[in-house]
Amino acid sequence: MAGSSHGHTPAAWTGVIISFIGFCIAGVFMVAANPLGFWAGIAVTVIGGIVGLAMKAAGLGMPKESAELAQARARAGQAQTS
């Protein structure tokens, strides 16, 4: 198991799912040669990023690690390579 969660948070999953839906919408309308639908899909993709960032700001993302924890992690990494 990894020592971190690799971003598996509600904020990350929600942002990625919304962005994926936006890419799918844009792809369908690109094939259908409909520029308005394509740009609507791109807008949904951007909204996915905004929603993910808003959820992270609301506390549903990965917590920031303290300076002490970052230093301890760096020391542990150096000790493993030595």
C-alpha positions, 0 to 999 in steps of 0.5 A: 500500500502507498503511504498516501492516498494519491488524491482519491478524495471526493473533490478529485473524483467529482472534478474528474467525473464532471470533466470526463462527461464534458470531454464526452459531450465535446467529442460527440458534438465534434463528430457531429460538426456542431461547434456550439455543442462542442464549446458547451462540452468544453464549458462543462469540462472547465466547470468540472475543474472549478467544482473540484477546486471549490470542493477542495477549498471546502475541505473535501480534498487532500489536506496540506501536509505540515512543514515538519511532516514534509521534512520527515518524509524527505529524511525517510526517503533519503534514508531508504536510498542510502 
